[in-house]
């Protein structure tokens, strides 16, 4: 049951250590780095084809998508922490 886990403490830990957590996870992940490069290339091509207004809207949409992904990642992290706690009992 998730209630036994200190969710606030785990959430604080997650946000305080996010950069290190992601760095450990993706440091040697060639597929991840290749996808980042593909995104950068596609963004550069898109920016060259569209107006400044459209580019600004794209950046807003990208920021919202990043926020959604952050919420999903935090939820997955907390679920994993709760599962780990259950399994270690």
C-alpha positions, 0 to 999 in steps of 0.5 A: 500500500502506498500510504506506508511510503513517505511520498513527500520525502520521495518526491523531494528526493526525486526533484533534488536528484533528478539531474543525477537520476537521469544522467545515470539512466541515460549516460551511455544510452546510444539510442537516447542520444540518437533520438535527441539528435534527431529531435534537434535536427527536426526542430532546426528544419521546422524552424527554417520552414515556419514563421516566428509565430508558428515557432513560438507556438511550437515552443509553447507546445513543446514546453507543455509536453515536457511538463506532462512528461515530468508528471509522468516520470515523477509518477513512475518514480514514485510507483517504483519506490512504492513497489520497492518498499513493498518488495523489501518487506 
